[in-house]
Amino acid sequence: LFQAFPRVGIPRAFGDYEDWVDTVALLIRCEAFPDPTFLWWDVRPQPRFGTVEVRILDTPTTVTETAALAALVQCIARLELEEGYASEKLVRRREVLEENRFVAARDGMSGDFIDPDQECRTSAHELLGGLLEACRPHAQDLGCEAELEPIPSMARATGARRQLEAARGPGRLPGLVERLADAFVGAGPMEVQDLPGDLRAERS
């Protein structure tokens, strides 16, 4: 639904920060929008704070998962800046990026993504495994190894899957909201026994 709006999805590759500034300044001068917060891309610079915002993640429901995702984003950014992890073929093939983005939104961690270098599909779990291996030295340098640790278990039993399964169980949606609220304020994560058998096995 959000794709109906302008300035959404994956931004184009900018040559440098000046390229981004010139482009955004032109749009602001022509009254397309009042300020850069109206750029609703999946990732965008935030000049007010000197940061880069990654806006593609669903809202995590616990502090631990929030910290894990923040650590992953930091490690990926450092990995890309220092090593250029993403292949040029992937970065330049916008159609592949858009297709993979759609698969990610539709299938999550059960998806298979297009690898333009090998010209095949690769599972999300295999891609994540390689990415985490490349991120480990950066996590050490950034001091976020402990925060990154939950990522594999989060990938095996994603928050979306856990919530869907819990909403189908006793208490249904009101019960789910109560459990999420308890987890958020520190009463503990959604209990493993609340999950169906296949997810309990994945979490153990």
Secondary structure by P-SEA (a helix, b strand, c coil): ccccccccccccccccaaaaaaaaaaaaaaccccccccccccccccccccccccccccccccaaaaaaaaaaaaaaaaaaacccccccccccaaaaaaaaaaaaacccccbbbbcccccccccaaaaaaaaaaaaaaaaaaacccccccaaaaaaaccaaaaaaaaaaccccaaaaaaaaaaaaacccccccccccaaaaaaac
